[in-house]
Amino acid sequence: MSNKAFDLIHEGLTEALAVARGEAQPFKLHVPPEMDVKEIRAVTGMSQRDFARTFGFGLDQLKQWEQGRSRPMQGTRAYLLLIKSHHELVMRALQDIDEPIDDMQLTKAECA
């Protein structure tokens, strides 16, 4: 495990312990009930097709959101907020997790 990963895990556990002891308040994300998905996509400079493919949305669903015929659910709205603020970082993270499983060379015993 890299030092950076260890530090992030340590930080998260330290925060969780402080919350459990009543020494800190847990973080609460405010997710607005309405958002302009077309504006968020514009921040990325992507076409509808590229935005949908890159971030894992259905193209038809994205069009529905942009035209105001439907709206994203709360978890999706939180994801869209992250994309709006840090789309390049999100794209990098998604590319990192899209690595083929063959690279890991797991054996049957390791998966059990």
HELIX and SHEET records of a PDB file:
HELIX    1   1 ASN A    3  ALA A   20  1                                  18    
HELIX    2   2 VAL A   37  THR A   44  1                                   8    
HELIX    3   3 GLN A   48  PHE A   55  1                                   8    
HELIX    4   4 LEU A   59  GLU A   66  1                                   8    
HELIX    5   5 GLN A   74  ILE A   97  1                                  24    
HELIX    6   6 ILE A  101  MET A  104  5                                   4    
HELIX    7   7 LYS A  108  CYS A  111  1                                   4    
END                                                                             
